[in-house]
Amino acid sequence: MSQEKVISMPIKDLSDLKVILATWYTFLREQMDSIEKDDFTRYLKTPVVYNLEKDNIEILFTGTEDLLKKFSDYVIKS
């Protein structure tokens, strides 16, 4: 298993949370051939944290460095 990394994405509105999590799920589904089933399930468990100091919500995406880079590129292209 490759070493896992975490990236954080801050958002202001809860309505954005649903869209971003749906994008993450769609991205993972498209990567099914390159992700093991257990990893897919683990990556879906995306922590969401409310930051009181910044008054925003942070979504924490976990995965390999390569997977997270692909997701970043995927979001930029969308």
Secondary structure, 3 states (H helix, E strand, C coil): CCCEEEEEEEECCHHHHHHHHHHHHHHHHHCHHHCCHHHHHHHHCCCEEEECCCCEEEEEEEEEHHHHHHHHHHHHHC
